[in-house]
Amino acid sequence: MGKIILRLDRMMVERKISLNELAERVGISNVNLSKIKNNKVTAIRFSTLASICEVLDCNAGDILEYQKE
């Protein structure tokens, strides 16, 4: 079975935005955003994903990637 990889770190570099700034603009803690950024989560709320996409001006597919095992 494959898995979903979060590529938030890559998008943050492309958009030149820091973890602290993104967390503040999305409205979540730095700790939780760091876990998302480093693929340490097993789930993400659609509302959080939507907020991240709005702030970064991207689509969910720019952040989520399916990887076959």
Biopython code that builds the backbone (N, CA, C, O; Angstrom):
import numpy as np
from Bio.PDB.StructureBuilder import StructureBuilder

atoms = [
    (1, "MET", "N", (0.840, -1.182, 0.000)),
    (1, "MET", "CA", (0.000, 0.000, 0.000)),
    (1, "MET", "C", (0.887, 1.247, 0.000)),
    (1, "MET", "O", (1.887, 1.310, 0.714)),
    (2, "GLY", "N", (0.519, 2.204, -0.782)),
    (2, "GLY", "CA", (1.265, 3.451, -0.863)),
    (2, "GLY", "C", (0.972, 4.369, 0.308)),
    (2, "GLY", "O", (0.224, 4.017, 1.220)),
    (3, "LYS", "N", (1.564, 5.542, 0.272)),
    (3, "LYS", "CA", (1.337, 6.513, 1.339)),
    (3, "LYS", "C", (1.329, 7.921, 0.768)),
    (3, "LYS", "O", (1.825, 8.176, -0.330)),
    (4, "ILE", "N", (0.757, 8.821, 1.541)),
    (4, "ILE", "CA", (0.703, 10.230, 1.168)),
    (4, "ILE", "C", (1.859, 10.950, 1.844)),
    (4, "ILE", "O", (2.059, 10.827, 3.052)),
    (5, "ILE", "N", (2.608, 11.692, 1.066)),
    (5, "ILE", "CA", (3.727, 12.487, 1.567)),
    (5, "ILE", "C", (3.332, 13.954, 1.488)),
    (5, "ILE", "O", (2.806, 14.403, 0.470)),
    (6, "LEU", "N", (3.582, 14.698, 2.555)),
    (6, "LEU", "CA", (3.324, 16.129, 2.563)),
    (6, "LEU", "C", (4.571, 16.868, 2.111)),
    (6, "LEU", "O", (5.649, 16.673, 2.672)),
    (7, "ARG", "N", (4.434, 17.696, 1.123)),
    (7, "ARG", "CA", (5.556, 18.461, 0.569)),
    (7, "ARG", "C", (5.446, 19.945, 0.933)),
    (7, "ARG", "O", (5.778, 20.823, 0.136)),
    (8, "LEU", "N", (4.977, 20.198, 2.145)),
    (8, "LEU", "CA", (4.803, 21.576, 2.599)),
    (8, "LEU", "C", (6.133, 22.312, 2.648)),
    (8, "LEU", "O", (6.198, 23.495, 2.314)),
    (9, "ASP", "N", (7.193, 21.626, 3.061)),
    (9, "ASP", "CA", (8.505, 22.268, 3.153)),
    (9, "ASP", "C", (8.940, 22.838, 1.805)),
    (9, "ASP", "O", (9.460, 23.952, 1.740)),
    (10, "ARG", "N", (8.731, 22.086, 0.744)),
    (10, "ARG", "CA", (9.105, 22.538, -0.602)),
    (10, "ARG", "C", (8.293, 23.771, -1.011)),
    (10, "ARG", "O", (8.835, 24.717, -1.582)),
    (11, "MET", "N", (7.004, 23.751, -0.716)),
    (11, "MET", "CA", (6.141, 24.883, -1.081)),
    (11, "MET", "C", (6.505, 26.129, -0.269)),
    (11, "MET", "O", (6.448, 27.247, -0.783)),
    (12, "MET", "N", (6.874, 25.935, 0.986)),
    (12, "MET", "CA", (7.274, 27.074, 1.812)),
    (12, "MET", "C", (8.543, 27.722, 1.269)),
    (12, "MET", "O", (8.664, 28.947, 1.278)),
    (13, "VAL", "N", (9.478, 26.923, 0.802)),
    (13, "VAL", "CA", (10.708, 27.458, 0.215)),
    (13, "VAL", "C", (10.382, 28.224, -1.065)),
    (13, "VAL", "O", (10.898, 29.319, -1.286)),
    (14, "GLU", "N", (9.524, 27.647, -1.908)),
    (14, "GLU", "CA", (9.141, 28.313, -3.162)),
    (14, "GLU", "C", (8.456, 29.651, -2.906)),
    (14, "GLU", "O", (8.667, 30.616, -3.640)),
    (15, "ARG", "N", (7.630, 29.700, -1.855)),
    (15, "ARG", "CA", (6.881, 30.928, -1.537)),
    (15, "ARG", "C", (7.643, 31.861, -0.594)),
    (15, "ARG", "O", (7.174, 32.953, -0.275)),
    (16, "LYS", "N", (8.827, 31.417, -0.151)),
    (16, "LYS", "CA", (9.682, 32.213, 0.731)),
    (16, "LYS", "C", (8.925, 32.675, 1.983)),
    (16, "LYS", "O", (8.872, 33.864, 2.296)),
    (17, "ILE", "N", (8.344, 31.701, 2.683)),
    (17, "ILE", "CA", (7.597, 32.000, 3.894)),
    (17, "ILE", "C", (8.128, 31.123, 5.032)),
    (17, "ILE", "O", (8.403, 29.938, 4.843)),
    (18, "SER", "N", (8.263, 31.716, 6.195)),
    (18, "SER", "CA", (8.804, 30.986, 7.342)),
    (18, "SER", "C", (7.711, 30.183, 8.038)),
    (18, "SER", "O", (6.519, 30.421, 7.847)),
    (19, "LEU", "N", (8.147, 29.237, 8.838)),
    (19, "LEU", "CA", (7.224, 28.421, 9.621)),
    (19, "LEU", "C", (6.392, 29.309, 10.539)),
    (19, "LEU", "O", (5.176, 29.139, 10.635)),
    (20, "ASN", "N", (7.042, 30.256, 11.214)),
    (20, "ASN", "CA", (6.328, 31.134, 12.148)),
    (20, "ASN", "C", (5.279, 31.983, 11.437)),
    (20, "ASN", "O", (4.160, 32.126, 11.929)),
    (21, "GLU", "N", (5.632, 32.546, 10.286)),
    (21, "GLU", "CA", (4.687, 33.385, 9.551)),
    (21, "GLU", "C", (3.510, 32.564, 9.036)),
    (21, "GLU", "O", (2.361, 32.994, 9.141)),
    (22, "LEU", "N", (3.788, 31.389, 8.482)),
    (22, "LEU", "CA", (2.713, 30.547, 7.966)),
    (22, "LEU", "C", (1.787, 30.096, 9.087)),
    (22, "LEU", "O", (0.566, 30.124, 8.931)),
    (23, "ALA", "N", (2.354, 29.682, 10.210)),
    (23, "ALA", "CA", (1.541, 29.248, 11.352)),
    (23, "ALA", "C", (0.618, 30.368, 11.814)),
    (23, "ALA", "O", (-0.561, 30.138, 12.084)),
    (24, "GLU", "N", (1.156, 31.572, 11.903)),
    (24, "GLU", "CA", (0.354, 32.715, 12.336)),
    (24, "GLU", "C", (-0.775, 33.011, 11.350)),
    (24, "GLU", "O", (-1.912, 33.248, 11.758)),
    (25, "ARG", "N", (-0.464, 32.998, 10.067)),
    (25, "ARG", "CA", (-1.467, 33.326, 9.048)),
    (25, "ARG", "C", (-2.520, 32.235, 8.893)),
    (25, "ARG", "O", (-3.669, 32.527, 8.562)),
    (26, "VAL", "N", (-2.136, 30.966, 9.133)),
    (26, "VAL", "CA", (-3.083, 29.848, 9.043)),
    (26, "VAL", "C", (-3.916, 29.744, 10.314)),
    (26, "VAL", "O", (-5.071, 29.321, 10.279)),
    (27, "GLY", "N", (-3.314, 30.137, 11.440)),
    (27, "GLY", "CA", (-4.032, 30.092, 12.707)),
    (27, "GLY", "C", (-3.839, 28.792, 13.463)),
    (27, "GLY", "O", (-4.738, 28.349, 14.178)),
    (28, "ILE", "N", (-2.656, 28.167, 13.310)),
    (28, "ILE", "CA", (-2.341, 26.968, 14.083)),
    (28, "ILE", "C", (-0.994, 27.179, 14.776)),
    (28, "ILE", "O", (-0.256, 28.104, 14.438)),
    (29, "SER", "N", (-0.684, 26.336, 15.727)),
    (29, "SER", "CA", (0.559, 26.502, 16.480)),
    (29, "SER", "C", (1.765, 26.129, 15.628)),
    (29, "SER", "O", (1.663, 25.360, 14.672)),
    (30, "ASN", "N", (2.906, 26.694, 16.002)),
    (30, "ASN", "CA", (4.155, 26.368, 15.312)),
    (30, "ASN", "C", (4.452, 24.876, 15.423)),
    (30, "ASN", "O", (4.941, 24.260, 14.476)),
    (31, "VAL", "N", (4.154, 24.301, 16.584)),
    (31, "VAL", "CA", (4.425, 22.874, 16.816)),
    (31, "VAL", "C", (3.610, 22.015, 15.852)),
    (31, "VAL", "O", (4.151, 21.103, 15.226)),
    (32, "ASN", "N", (2.312, 22.301, 15.729)),
    (32, "ASN", "CA", (1.471, 21.509, 14.829)),
    (32, "ASN", "C", (1.870, 21.696, 13.370)),
    (32, "ASN", "O", (1.885, 20.732, 12.605)),
    (33, "LEU", "N", (2.191, 22.920, 12.981)),
    (33, "LEU", "CA", (2.616, 23.148, 11.600)),
    (33, "LEU", "C", (3.951, 22.463, 11.328)),
    (33, "LEU", "O", (4.168, 21.938, 10.236)),
    (34, "SER", "N", (4.837, 22.464, 12.305)),
    (34, "SER", "CA", (6.117, 21.780, 12.156)),
    (34, "SER", "C", (5.913, 20.282, 11.938)),
    (34, "SER", "O", (6.612, 19.674, 11.128)),
    (35, "LYS", "N", (4.966, 19.688, 12.653)),
    (35, "LYS", "CA", (4.665, 18.266, 12.475)),
    (35, "LYS", "C", (4.156, 17.994, 11.062)),
    (35, "LYS", "O", (4.528, 16.995, 10.445)),
    (36, "ILE", "N", (3.306, 18.881, 10.553)),
    (36, "ILE", "CA", (2.803, 18.738, 9.183)),
    (36, "ILE", "C", (3.968, 18.866, 8.200)),
    (36, "ILE", "O", (4.111, 18.053, 7.286)),
    (37, "LYS", "N", (4.788, 19.881, 8.392)),
    (37, "LYS", "CA", (5.915, 20.145, 7.503)),
    (37, "LYS", "C", (6.893, 18.973, 7.446)),
    (37, "LYS", "O", (7.475, 18.694, 6.397)),
    (38, "ASN", "N", (7.069, 18.297, 8.564)),
    (38, "ASN", "CA", (8.045, 17.211, 8.652)),
    (38, "ASN", "C", (7.432, 15.822, 8.529)),
    (38, "ASN", "O", (8.064, 14.829, 8.889)),
    (39, "ASN", "N", (6.201, 15.746, 8.020)),
    (39, "ASN", "CA", (5.516, 14.469, 7.799)),
    (39, "ASN", "C", (5.396, 13.621, 9.061)),
    (39, "ASN", "O", (5.554, 12.401, 9.015)),
    (40, "LYS", "N", (5.121, 14.267, 10.175)),
    (40, "LYS", "CA", (4.971, 13.559, 11.446)),
    (40, "LYS", "C", (3.503, 13.425, 11.846)),
    (40, "LYS", "O", (3.198, 13.183, 13.014)),
    (41, "VAL", "N", (2.599, 13.582, 10.887)),
    (41, "VAL", "CA", (1.165, 13.456, 11.150)),
    (41, "VAL", "C", (0.582, 12.328, 10.312)),
    (41, "VAL", "O", (1.107, 11.990, 9.251)),
    (42, "THR", "N", (-0.501, 11.756, 10.798)),
    (42, "THR", "CA", (-1.189, 10.716, 10.032)),
    (42, "THR", "C", (-2.487, 11.237, 9.440)),
    (42, "THR", "O", (-3.133, 10.552, 8.647)),
    (43, "ALA", "N", (-2.871, 12.453, 9.827)),
    (43, "ALA", "CA", (-4.098, 13.055, 9.304)),
    (43, "ALA", "C", (-3.957, 14.577, 9.338)),
    (43, "ALA", "O", (-3.202, 15.133, 10.135)),
    (44, "ILE", "N", (-4.698, 15.225, 8.460)),
    (44, "ILE", "CA", (-4.753, 16.684, 8.442)),
    (44, "ILE", "C", (-6.186, 17.080, 8.128)),
    (44, "ILE", "O", (-6.814, 16.512, 7.234)),
    (45, "ARG", "N", (-6.693, 18.039, 8.854)),
    (45, "ARG", "CA", (-8.059, 18.512, 8.612)),
    (45, "ARG", "C", (-8.122, 19.236, 7.275)),
    (45, "ARG", "O", (-7.202, 19.955, 6.887)),
    (46, "PHE", "N", (-9.235, 19.024, 6.585)),
    (46, "PHE", "CA", (-9.414, 19.720, 5.308)),
    (46, "PHE", "C", (-9.412, 21.229, 5.511)),
    (46, "PHE", "O", (-8.917, 21.964, 4.656)),
    (47, "SER", "N", (-9.952, 21.698, 6.617)),
    (47, "SER", "CA", (-9.975, 23.142, 6.874)),
    (47, "SER", "C", (-8.554, 23.688, 7.039)),
    (47, "SER", "O", (-8.258, 24.796, 6.593)),
    (48, "THR", "N", (-7.679, 22.912, 7.678)),
    (48, "THR", "CA", (-6.284, 23.331, 7.827)),
    (48, "THR", "C", (-5.587, 23.322, 6.474)),
    (48, "THR", "O", (-4.860, 24.257, 6.138)),
    (49, "LEU", "N", (-5.806, 22.275, 5.707)),
    (49, "LEU", "CA", (-5.216, 22.181, 4.371)),
    (49, "LEU", "C", (-5.696, 23.335, 3.488)),
    (49, "LEU", "O", (-4.911, 23.926, 2.747)),
    (50, "ALA", "N", (-6.982, 23.648, 3.573)),
    (50, "ALA", "CA", (-7.534, 24.753, 2.784)),
    (50, "ALA", "C", (-6.899, 26.081, 3.187)),
    (50, "ALA", "O", (-6.586, 26.905, 2.327)),
    (51, "SER", "N", (-6.707, 26.292, 4.473)),
    (51, "SER", "CA", (-6.080, 27.533, 4.950)),
    (51, "SER", "C", (-4.639, 27.640, 4.478)),
    (51, "SER", "O", (-4.193, 28.709, 4.060)),
    (52, "ILE", "N", (-3.911, 26.529, 4.547)),
    (52, "ILE", "CA", (-2.527, 26.518, 4.073)),
    (52, "ILE", "C", (-2.484, 26.849, 2.586)),
    (52, "ILE", "O", (-1.661, 27.652, 2.147)),
    (53, "CYS", "N", (-3.369, 26.231, 1.814)),
    (53, "CYS", "CA", (-3.420, 26.492, 0.369)),
    (53, "CYS", "C", (-3.770, 27.942, 0.075)),
    (53, "CYS", "O", (-3.231, 28.538, -0.858)),
    (54, "GLU", "N", (-4.672, 28.510, 0.868)),
    (54, "GLU", "CA", (-5.057, 29.913, 0.656)),
    (54, "GLU", "C", (-3.870, 30.834, 0.908)),
    (54, "GLU", "O", (-3.594, 31.729, 0.109)),
    (55, "VAL", "N", (-3.175, 30.616, 2.005)),
    (55, "VAL", "CA", (-2.035, 31.472, 2.350)),
    (55, "VAL", "C", (-0.906, 31.307, 1.334)),
    (55, "VAL", "O", (-0.285, 32.293, 0.938)),
    (56, "LEU", "N", (-0.634, 30.080, 0.909)),
    (56, "LEU", "CA", (0.465, 29.830, -0.028)),
    (56, "LEU", "C", (0.060, 30.010, -1.492)),
    (56, "LEU", "O", (0.901, 29.911, -2.386)),
    (57, "ASP", "N", (-1.224, 30.273, -1.739)),
    (57, "ASP", "CA", (-1.744, 30.449, -3.093)),
    (57, "ASP", "C", (-1.369, 29.247, -3.966)),
    (57, "ASP", "O", (-0.722, 29.375, -5.005)),
    (58, "CYS", "N", (-1.808, 28.070, -3.493)),
    (58, "CYS", "CA", (-1.505, 26.839, -4.218)),
    (58, "CYS", "C", (-2.696, 25.889, -4.124)),
    (58, "CYS", "O", (-3.689, 26.194, -3.462)),
    (59, "ASN", "N", (-2.596, 24.756, -4.777)),
    (59, "ASN", "CA", (-3.621, 23.714, -4.714)),
    (59, "ASN", "C", (-3.165, 22.617, -3.760)),
    (59, "ASN", "O", (-1.973, 22.488, -3.478)),
    (60, "ALA", "N", (-4.112, 21.829, -3.266)),
    (60, "ALA", "CA", (-3.774, 20.725, -2.361)),
    (60, "ALA", "C", (-2.785, 19.768, -3.019)),
    (60, "ALA", "O", (-1.917, 19.214, -2.345)),
    (61, "GLY", "N", (-2.909, 19.571, -4.319)),
    (61, "GLY", "CA", (-2.008, 18.689, -5.044)),
    (61, "GLY", "C", (-0.571, 19.182, -5.088)),
    (61, "GLY", "O", (0.342, 18.405, -5.367)),
    (62, "ASP", "N", (-0.361, 20.461, -4.818)),
    (62, "ASP", "CA", (0.999, 20.996, -4.748)),
    (62, "ASP", "C", (1.686, 20.589, -3.449)),
    (62, "ASP", "O", (2.913, 20.609, -3.355)),
    (63, "ILE", "N", (0.883, 20.217, -2.444)),
    (63, "ILE", "CA", (1.403, 19.869, -1.124)),
    (63, "ILE", "C", (1.360, 18.365, -0.882)),
    (63, "ILE", "O", (2.245, 17.812, -0.229)),
    (64, "LEU", "N", (0.335, 17.706, -1.406)),
    (64, "LEU", "CA", (0.166, 16.265, -1.193)),
    (64, "LEU", "C", (0.732, 15.474, -2.362)),
    (64, "LEU", "O", (0.541, 15.834, -3.523)),
    (65, "GLU", "N", (1.427, 14.398, -2.042)),
    (65, "GLU", "CA", (2.000, 13.548, -3.089)),
    (65, "GLU", "C", (1.784, 12.084, -2.702)),
    (65, "GLU", "O", (2.032, 11.694, -1.561)),
    (66, "TYR", "N", (1.322, 11.284, -3.653)),
    (66, "TYR", "CA", (1.143, 9.845, -3.419)),
    (66, "TYR", "C", (2.421, 9.129, -3.796)),
    (66, "TYR", "O", (2.971, 9.347, -4.875)),
    (67, "GLN", "N", (2.892, 8.272, -2.903)),
    (67, "GLN", "CA", (4.122, 7.522, -3.152)),
    (67, "GLN", "C", (3.836, 6.027, -3.030)),
    (67, "GLN", "O", (3.381, 5.558, -1.986)),
    (68, "LYS", "N", (4.103, 5.284, -4.101)),
    (68, "LYS", "CA", (3.934, 3.839, -4.065)),
    (68, "LYS", "C", (5.043, 3.212, -3.227)),
    (68, "LYS", "O", (6.155, 3.733, -3.145)),
    (69, "GLU", "N", (4.712, 2.074, -2.605)),
    (69, "GLU", "CA", (5.725, 1.379, -1.809)),
    (69, "GLU", "C", (6.378, 0.302, -2.630)),
    (69, "GLU", "O", (7.262, -0.399, -2.137)),
]
sb = StructureBuilder()
sb.init_structure("model")
sb.init_model(0)
sb.init_chain("A")
sb.init_seg("    ")
for serial, (resi, resn, name, xyz) in enumerate(atoms, 1):
    if name == "N":
        sb.init_residue(resn, " ", resi, " ")
    sb.init_atom(name, np.array(xyz, "f"), 0.0, 1.0, " ", f" {name:<3s}", serial, name[0])
structure = sb.get_structure()
